[in-house]
Amino acid sequence: MNDGDDSDEVRLQRLLAEQLRPLAVPREAQGAMDLAERVRRSAEGQQGLSTQRREDGIWQEAAPGAWRRRLREDAALPVELWRLAAGTRLDWPAASRARELLVLEGDVDCGGPLPRYGYRIGDAGPLQVGAAGALVYVRHRLCDAVALDAAEQRWWSRAPEAALVADEAAPVLRLARGVKAVLLHGSGGVVAMLVRVLGGASVPDHGHGLEEDCYVLEGDLYLSDILLREGDYQLARAGTRHTDCLSDAGAVFYFRGALPAPA
């Protein structure tokens, strides 16, 4: 049968088939499609992640020589930064039943001396600041331990008896190529660590069975396409994921949550 014998309906069907035939996608258009897909994945990956920049928040005077800035709002376990003037003696707020402390700058004494990167958990009394002043990362426990879930109860009840200093002499865990950590405290599947990532290294993509806190102490780090710099904080809610976790120039960050597992 030739074209002259085709009915109008057959010719119309052939024309539509030719018009709907898949076309080769130009390289430029394919690049745009890849970028759009990355943007979509990035947006999905950032759901449930709450980032607070070092420029964010308000420092409020909490006591003479003491200012605090809230990083995480939580009725039971809020997280704050405390900036303390030299020589200050700080009596903690009455609502704070116990605390997790990490000294970021300077030195303090809280049931024992704590230099930079010194770490302590418990209900030790007043904090005395050294001659250079101090910046301290603090997680408060505002309720009795029995009001927390089982993992948190074990975390607080099995706190180290002595302060720990994450210095060159501390035991090191190797988490991946170019990624190592000092374990500060671990109990009930929850760990707190100082993690060092070398420039160009990456942390495997991972999910979060528990909420995860990350505070950058040095350098910069990408978590799910979000650039975190020194002084930035991120909370990842349980059920979320971290992807594309890498550092271009290297970083040191504090981590608290479940030990990361590869995807």
C-alpha positions as CSV (number, residue, x, y, z in Angstrom):
1,M,0.0,0.0,0.0
2,N,1.4,3.4,-0.9
3,D,0.9,6.8,0.7
4,G,-1.7,7.6,-1.9
5,D,-3.9,4.8,-0.7
6,D,-3.6,5.9,3.0
7,S,-6.8,7.2,4.6
8,D,-6.7,10.6,6.3
9,E,-6.8,8.8,9.6
10,V,-3.8,6.7,8.8
11,R,-1.8,9.7,7.6
12,L,-2.7,11.6,10.8
13,Q,-1.6,8.7,13.0
14,R,1.8,8.5,11.1
15,L,2.3,12.2,11.5
16,L,1.6,12.1,15.2
17,A,4.0,9.2,15.6
18,E,6.7,11.2,13.9
19,Q,6.0,14.2,16.0
20,L,6.2,12.2,19.3
21,R,9.3,10.3,18.3
22,P,11.9,10.7,21.2
23,L,14.5,13.3,20.4
24,A,18.2,13.3,21.2
25,V,18.7,15.6,24.3
26,P,21.5,18.2,23.6
27,R,24.4,18.0,26.1
28,E,23.5,21.5,27.4
29,A,20.0,20.4,28.2
30,Q,21.2,17.2,29.8
31,G,23.4,19.2,32.1
32,A,20.4,21.3,33.1
33,M,18.4,18.2,33.8
34,D,21.3,16.8,36.0
35,L,21.5,20.1,37.9
36,A,17.7,20.0,38.4
37,E,17.9,16.5,39.8
38,R,20.7,17.4,42.1
39,V,18.7,20.4,43.4
40,R,15.7,18.1,44.0
41,R,17.9,15.6,45.9
42,S,19.5,18.4,47.8
43,A,16.1,19.8,48.9
44,E,14.9,16.4,49.9
45,G,18.2,15.7,51.8
46,Q,17.9,18.9,53.8
47,Q,14.4,18.2,55.2
48,G,14.6,17.7,59.0
49,L,17.9,19.5,59.2
50,S,18.1,22.6,61.3
51,T,21.2,24.8,60.9
52,Q,22.1,27.8,63.0
53,R,24.9,30.0,61.7
54,R,27.6,31.5,63.9
55,E,26.0,34.9,63.1
56,D,22.6,33.8,64.2
57,G,21.0,34.0,67.6
58,I,21.3,36.5,70.4
59,W,23.7,36.6,73.2
60,Q,21.9,37.3,76.5
61,E,23.5,38.2,79.8
62,A,22.8,35.4,82.2
63,A,24.9,36.5,85.1
64,P,27.8,38.9,85.8
65,G,30.5,38.0,83.4
66,A,28.4,35.3,81.6
67,W,26.5,35.4,78.3
68,R,24.6,32.6,76.7
69,R,23.2,31.8,73.2
70,R,20.7,29.1,72.6
71,L,21.6,26.6,69.8
72,R,18.8,24.1,70.4
73,E,15.4,24.7,72.0
74,D,14.3,21.6,73.9
75,A,12.1,21.3,77.0
76,A,14.4,18.6,78.5
77,L,17.8,18.9,76.9
78,P,18.5,22.3,75.4
79,V,21.9,23.2,74.0
80,E,23.7,26.5,74.5
81,L,26.9,28.3,74.1
82,W,28.3,30.2,77.1
83,R,30.8,33.0,76.8
84,L,32.5,33.7,80.1
85,A,34.7,36.6,81.1
86,A,38.1,35.9,82.8
87,G,37.9,35.0,86.5
88,T,34.1,34.6,86.4
89,R,32.5,32.1,88.9
90,L,29.3,30.8,87.4
91,D,26.6,29.2,89.4
92,W,24.4,27.2,87.0
93,P,20.7,28.0,86.8
94,A,18.6,26.1,89.3
95,A,16.7,24.3,86.5
96,S,19.9,22.7,85.2
97,R,20.0,19.3,87.0
98,A,23.1,18.1,85.2
99,R,25.2,19.2,82.2
100,E,27.4,18.0,79.4
101,L,30.3,20.5,78.9
102,L,32.8,20.9,76.1
103,V,35.4,23.7,76.4
104,L,35.8,25.4,73.0
105,E,38.1,28.2,74.0
106,G,40.1,29.1,77.2
107,D,40.0,26.9,80.3
108,V,37.7,26.4,83.3
109,D,37.5,24.4,86.5
110,C,34.3,22.4,87.2
111,G,35.0,19.5,89.6
112,G,38.5,19.5,88.1
113,P,40.5,21.6,85.5
114,L,39.2,21.6,81.9
115,P,41.4,23.1,79.2
116,R,40.4,23.6,75.6
117,Y,38.6,20.5,74.3
118,G,38.1,19.3,77.9
119,Y,34.9,17.4,78.4
120,R,32.7,16.5,81.4
121,I,29.3,15.2,82.2
122,G,27.5,15.4,85.5
123,D,26.1,17.7,88.1
124,A,29.4,19.2,89.3
125,G,29.0,22.5,91.1
126,P,30.0,26.0,90.1
127,L,32.3,26.7,87.2
128,Q,35.4,28.8,87.7
129,V,36.8,30.5,84.6
130,G,40.6,30.9,84.0
131,A,42.5,34.1,83.2
132,A,41.8,34.0,79.5
133,G,38.1,33.7,79.7
134,A,36.2,30.8,78.0
135,L,33.7,29.7,75.5
136,V,31.8,26.5,76.5
137,Y,29.3,24.2,74.7
138,V,26.7,23.1,77.2
139,R,23.8,20.6,77.0
140,H,21.6,21.0,80.1
141,R,19.4,18.3,81.6
142,L,16.3,20.1,82.9
143,C,14.4,17.0,84.2
144,D,15.0,14.0,86.3
145,A,16.8,11.2,84.3
146,V,13.9,8.9,84.7
147,A,11.8,11.2,82.6
148,L,14.0,10.6,79.6
149,D,13.9,7.6,77.2
150,A,16.0,4.6,78.0
151,A,19.0,5.5,75.8
152,E,19.3,9.0,77.4
153,Q,18.9,7.5,80.9
154,R,21.8,5.2,80.3
155,W,23.8,8.1,78.8
156,W,23.5,10.2,81.9
157,S,23.7,7.5,84.5
158,R,27.0,6.1,83.0
159,A,28.7,9.4,82.7
160,P,32.5,9.3,83.0
161,E,33.7,9.7,86.6
162,A,36.5,12.0,85.5
163,A,37.0,14.8,83.0
164,L,38.4,13.9,79.6
165,V,40.6,16.0,77.4
166,A,40.6,15.4,73.7
167,D,44.3,16.0,73.0
168,E,47.0,14.2,71.1
169,A,47.3,11.6,73.8
170,A,43.6,10.5,73.6
171,P,42.7,7.2,72.0
172,V,41.6,7.6,68.3
173,L,38.9,5.7,66.3
174,R,39.3,5.5,62.6
175,L,35.9,5.9,61.0
176,A,36.9,6.1,57.3
177,R,39.8,7.0,55.1
178,G,40.9,10.4,56.3
179,V,38.4,10.5,59.1
180,K,39.3,9.8,62.7
181,A,37.6,10.6,66.1
182,V,38.2,10.8,69.8
183,L,35.4,9.1,71.8
184,L,34.3,11.4,74.6
185,H,31.4,9.3,76.0
186,G,29.4,6.4,74.7
187,S,26.5,4.5,76.3
188,G,23.2,2.8,75.2
189,G,24.0,3.3,71.5
190,V,24.6,7.0,71.9
191,V,28.1,8.5,71.4
192,A,29.8,11.9,71.7
193,M,32.9,12.4,69.7
194,L,35.3,14.9,68.4
195,V,35.8,14.1,64.7
196,R,38.6,15.2,62.5
197,V,38.2,15.1,58.7
198,L,41.2,15.7,56.5
199,G,40.9,17.9,53.4
200,G,39.3,16.0,50.6
201,A,38.0,13.2,52.8
202,S,34.3,12.3,53.3
203,V,32.1,10.6,55.8
204,P,29.8,7.9,54.4
205,D,26.2,8.8,53.7
206,H,24.1,7.7,56.7
207,G,20.7,7.8,58.3
208,H,19.8,8.9,61.9
209,G,18.1,6.5,64.2
210,L,18.5,9.2,66.9
211,E,18.7,13.0,66.8
212,E,22.2,14.1,65.9
213,D,24.0,17.3,67.0
214,C,26.9,18.7,65.1
215,Y,29.0,21.7,66.0
216,V,32.0,22.8,63.9
217,L,35.1,23.7,65.9
218,E,37.6,24.2,63.1
219,G,37.5,24.4,59.3
220,D,34.4,23.7,57.2
221,L,32.3,20.8,56.3
222,Y,29.5,20.0,53.9
223,L,26.5,18.0,55.2
224,S,23.8,17.3,52.7
225,D,25.0,20.2,50.5
226,I,24.9,22.6,53.5
227,L,28.2,24.3,54.2
228,L,29.0,24.4,57.9
229,R,31.8,26.7,59.0
230,E,33.6,27.1,62.3
231,G,31.0,28.1,64.9
232,D,28.0,26.7,62.9
233,Y,25.6,24.2,64.5
234,Q,23.3,21.7,62.9
235,L,20.5,19.4,64.4
236,A,19.5,16.4,62.3
237,R,16.2,14.9,63.5
238,A,15.7,11.2,63.9
239,G,14.6,9.6,60.6
240,T,16.6,12.1,58.4
241,R,19.7,11.3,56.3
242,H,23.1,13.0,55.8
243,T,24.5,12.7,52.2
244,D,27.4,14.3,50.5
245,C,29.4,14.6,53.8
246,L,32.8,16.0,52.9
247,S,35.4,18.7,53.7
248,D,37.4,20.5,51.1
249,A,40.1,22.0,53.5
250,G,39.6,19.8,56.6
251,A,37.5,20.2,59.7
252,V,37.1,19.3,63.4
253,F,33.6,19.0,64.7
254,Y,31.7,17.8,67.8
255,F,29.2,15.0,67.2
256,R,26.5,13.5,69.4
257,G,24.1,10.9,68.3
258,A,24.0,7.2,67.1
259,L,27.3,6.0,65.7
260,P,27.0,6.6,61.9
261,A,26.4,3.6,59.8
262,P,26.9,3.5,56.0
263,A,23.8,3.7,53.7
